[in-house]
Amino acid sequence: MCAGELSTAAHQPGATGAVRCSRGHSFDVARQGYLNLLTEQAPIAGDTAQMVAARAEVFAAGHFDFLTDAIVTTATAEGTVAEDPAGCAGGLAVDVGAGTGGHLAAVLDALPSCEGIALDLAKPAARRAARAHPRMGAVVCDVWRGLPVADGCADLLLDVFAPRNGPEFRRVLRPDGVAVVVTPRADHLGEIVVPLGLIGVDPDKESRVARSLERWLRPQDEREYATTLVLSRPDVVRLVGMGPSARHVDPAQLNERVATLPEPVEVTAAVRVTPFSPRSDVR
């Protein structure tokens, strides 16, 4: 991306529309409704269609409603988007690594004056996010190459189990904006990590998050949320299939291991939800 301002352009073949920058770069809006701003292959792969489908099924079953509720509570409690008594549109929420867009959609339901942008590296995720809410747009981009959002225009930024680009988060947030960052606790999914050969949570995770953000953002009151998921064996397969372990565990071997688990399978889901405010002493 050249960081030029984008505006709508004439219809392009094979797409429902396009946007163009002042330097003449043009980007198509796909038929599924998302905008693809990738100009070259990203150094890491986004989630596959199978991973995104698994995530959609897990979330549709309500297993992570507790997390969505925690995100909405944090976002609204922080007063990130002021409601306009006249009912006029206003406020922008940006979800980095939005996946299917479920968390952002819930936030938009709670903040009816707000509009949202779902950012993700994976086209399959953007396809779903583009349909997740009428006030949500979806964009395919690489977080490490910059966020396609203007300086200081975001009231709220969500980052749920996603890459954290501290300088970019600080750049796009308004001075009174808030970033809500969600990370897994060390015991997240702990009961199935060893039996299924999954990737566990790095014990240094909390300090790594701090190092990646605290130069640009100031942490506020952190809260922890945990619940016990009661899952069928197919639920467990989908739960594994939606996360990073899906790239490292052979599907046939996973099914064999899951078949040995007692059913229902009780699994701890545990997260930290931390609001951050932009530092005023950083430019």
C-alpha positions, -999 to 999 in steps of 0.1 A, spaced: 0 0 0 12 35 -8 -9 51 20 -27 73 -4 -63 83 2 -87 60 -14 -119 69 -32 -145 50 -52 -136 44 -88 -154 33 -119 -166 -3 -122 -138 -28 -129 -143 -61 -148 -149 -91 -125 -157 -70 -94 -187 -52 -80 -166 -20 -79 -132 -6 -71 -113 21 -52 -85 42 -65 -58 63 -48 -45 97 -59 -14 80 -74 -35 59 -97 -35 26 -79 -67 7 -82 -81 -21 -60 -111 -42 -68 -140 -49 -45 -147 -86 -48 -182 -100 -56 -184 -112 -20 -182 -75 -8 -146 -73 6 -118 -50 -6 -84 -66 -13 -55 -43 -6 -27 -69 -8 -2 -59 -35 21 -88 -29 21 -121 -11 24 -117 27 53 -134 44 29 -155 65 -2 -173 53 -37 -163 65 -62 -188 78 -74 -213 53 -110 -217 42 -112 -248 64 -99 -229 95 -124 -201 89 -153 -225 85 -144 -243 117 -142 -210 136 -177 -200 122 -192 -233 134 -176 -229 169 -188 -194 173 -223 -202 159 -226 -229 186 -221 -202 212 -190 -216 228 -172 -182 228 -202 -160 237 -185 -153 270 -156 -137 251 -178 -117 228 -198 -104 258 -165 -95 276 -153 -75 245 -186 -57 242 -186 -49 279 -151 -35 278 -157 -15 246 -189 1 259 -177 7 294 -147 26 281 -170 50 264 -150 48 232 -178 59 209 -200 88 221 -237 82 212 -252 111 192 -285 121 207 -297 131 173 -291 96 161 -265 107 135 -238 82 123 -205 87 139 -176 67 153 -153 41 138 -144 7 152 -115 -13 136 -110 -50 142 -75 -62 134 -74 -99 126 -112 -99 126 -118 -134 113 -155 -139 106 -163 -105 121 -185 -118 149 -169 -98 178 -171 -66 158 -207 -72 148 -217 -75 184 -199 -43 192 -217 -25 164 -250 -38 177 -242 -23 211 -230 10 195 -256 19 169 -239 52 159 -207 33 151 -194 19 118 -168 -9 116 -139 -21 94 -129 -58 97 -92 -63 87 -78 -98 80 -51 -114 59 -73 -143 49 -98 -138 20 -121 -166 34 -124 -146 66 -131 -113 47 -158 -130 27 -177 -138 59 -169 -106 76 -183 -86 46 -217 -101 54 -215 -101 92 -231 -67 97 -247 -39 76 -224 -13 91 -192 -33 86 -168 -33 57 -141 -60 52 -106 -54 39 -78 -79 32 -45 -65 43 -12 -74 60 -11 -58 95 27 -57 95 27 -36 63 4 -10 79 -33 -6 85 -54 9 57 -69 35 81 -63 72 82 -44 88 111 -64 94 143 -98 84 130 -106 52 150 -125 55 183 -121 18 190 -96 -9 179 -101 -46 186 -73 -71 186 -85 -106 196 -57 -133 194 -43 -114 165 -10 -97 155 -2 -65 174 14 -36 155 19 -10 183 30 20 161 1 15 137 -24 10 165 -12 43 180 -13 61 146 -49 52 137 -65 57 172 -80 91 182 -63 107 212 -92 96 233 -96 62 216 -92 28 231 -76 -5 219 -92 -36 234 -66 -64 233 -75 -100 240 -48 -127 247 -51 -163 260 -41 -171 296 -16 -199 301 -43 -224 310 -64 -217 279 -75 -250 264 -51 -266 289 -69 -299 292 -64 -309 256 -30 -294 248 -10 -325 258 -35 -353 249 -39 -339 214 -4 -326 208 -14 -290 204 6 -258 205 4 -244 241 3 -208 252 38 -193 255 45 -187 293 61 -154 282 29 -143 264 19 -116 288 53 -99 288 56 -102 250 23 -84 246 35 -56 269 67 -52 250 49 -50 217 24 -23 228 35 -3 259 58 20 241 29 34 221 -2 25 243 -9 27 280 -26 -3 296 -57 3 317 -74 -22 340 -69 -57 328 -96 -83 334 -96 -120 332 -125 -142 320 -128 -179 321 -154 -205 315 -157 -243 310 -166 -254 275 -186 -286 274 -179 -301 240 -187 -331 219 -158 -348 201 -167 -331 168 -167 -298 187 -132 -305 198 -120 -312 163 -135 -279 151 -120 -260 181 -85 -273 172 -92 -267 135 -99 -230 139 -65 -222 156 -28 -224 149 -26 -260 159 -45 -269 127 -13 -262 108 7 -286 129 -15 -316 137 -23 -342 110 -61 -344 107 -62 -382 108 -40 -383 139 -61 -356 155 -93 -376 150 -76 -407 165 -66 -387 196 -99 -370 200 -117 -404 199 -99 -414 231 -113 -385 250 -142 -390 274 -174 -374 261 -185 -347 268 -151 -331 268 -147 -303 294 -122 -276 284 -111 -244 301 -113 -212 279 -95 -184 297 -85 -150 284 -72 -116 294 -90 -85 281 -70 -53 284 -80 -18 272 -52 4 261 -52 42 256 -28 60 232 2 76 248 3 113 244 41 115 246 46 94 215 44 107 179 
